[in-house]
């Protein structure tokens, strides 16, 4: 796991180890890799299962209860990280996932796996030597949002 003031990424980590990084002042994305539980966001209770995505925007409060063996992917992005990318911060601020739909459940297995790979790619970029890693991370975050939109939109249609 790589620590950074602006960006924290963790893959295949036990839920209780991620708790220390959860904050109310950043955009946060979680994916349940295995296990189950529930999350209370604002006044909405959602049950969680493997593959589910949870999106929290700055100022959001959440109460969690996950099974002891639950494994998560986690990405925390401070708004400061988007300073040089006004398009990306606008995307995050206006994104309906962060503003309306905070839980995306029942992802098709392939979509859940692809999103899991994106988490790993972000982590690899953070730890990598490339000068353009921030650009690559922002592209991966955009792709993650796009896939979540498609799944979220499909579930709203059904």
N, C-alpha and C positions, 0 to 999 in steps of 0.2 A: 504494500500500500504506500502511495506517495502522498506526503502532506504538503499543502500549499495554502497560503492564506486565502487565495481566491478560488481554489479548486481542490476538492477532495474526491478521490475515486477509490472504491473498494469493490472487489469481485469475489464471489464465493466465500463470503464472510458470515460467521454466525451472527444472528440478529443482535444479541446482547453486546457484541463488540462494536457494532455500528452506533448504538445508542449514544456513545460519548461524542460523536460527530454531529448528531442531529441538532439543528439550530432553527430559530425562527426568522433569521435575517438573510436567508439565501433561498435560491431555487433548489429544490431537491427532487430527485427521481429515484425511486426504489423499484426493484423487480424481485418478487418472491421466486427464488429458484427452487426451493423445496420447503415443505412444512406448511403450516396453516395457522390461522389466527384471526384477529379482527383489528380494525383501526377505527377510532372515533375521530372524525374530522368535523370541526365546528359542531353541528348537531346531527350529523349523519353517521350511522354505524354501517360499516361494510365488512363482510367476511372475506378473508383472503385465502387464496390457494396458489399453488405453484403456477408461475407464469404471469400472475397479476402485476400490474403496474400501479404505482402510487405517485402522484405529482403533488408537490407542495410548493406554493409560492411564498415569497417573503411575507411574514406576518401571520402565516397559518399555524395553527396549533393542532397537534395530534396526540392522541392517547393510543398506545399500542399494547397488544397482547399477542405474542407469537409463541408457538410451541418451542420447547427448549432446543430442538434440533434444527430449527428453521435456518435456512441459508438465504442470504440476500445479495443482490448487486446494489450498489449505492453510488450516487453522484451528487455532490453538493457544489453549486456554482454561485459564488458571490456576484452581486451585480457589478462590482468593480472589474470583474473578469471581462465584462463586455464593453469596457470603456472605449476601445478602439473599433468597436463593431456596432454602430448605432442600429443597423438593420437587425442584428441578432437580438439585442435587448428589446427592440420594438416587437420582434416576433414572440419573445418570451412574455412580455408585458400584455400583449393582446391575444395570446394564445388561448383558445377556449378550453383547452385541457387544464391549464393552470387556473382559469377563471370560472369554469362551469363543471367540467368533469374531472374529478381528482382521482378516481379509481377506474382503471380499465381492466375488466375481468374477461375470462373465457377467451384469451387469445388463442388462435389456432397454434398448434405445436410449432409449426415452421416459423411463424411470426415471433413467438416467444423466444425461440432459439436465435433468430436473427438479431433481436434486441439484446439478448445476452452477449452475442458476439460484438455488438456495438459497444457495450459496457467494457468489454475486454480490450477493444481497439482504443478506446479513450484512455484506459489505464496504461496501455503500452505506449501511447503517444506521450503521456505525462512523463513516463520514465525514459523515453527515448532521447536520442542526441540531436534530432533534427531542429533546424532553426525555424521551420514553419509549423512546429507542432501545435501552436495555438490555433492556426487556421484549420489544421486537420481535426482538432478536437471540436471546433465549432461546426465543422461539416458533419461530423459524427453525431453531434447533439441535434442538428437539424434533421438528419436522417431518422434518428430515434423519434423525434416529434412527428415527422411525416408518417412513419409506420403506426405510431399510436393514434394519429388522426384517422387513418384508414380503418383501423380496427374499431375505434370508437364510433366512427361514422357508420360502419357496417352494423354494429350492435344496436345503434339507434334506429336503423331502418327495419331491423327484424322484430 
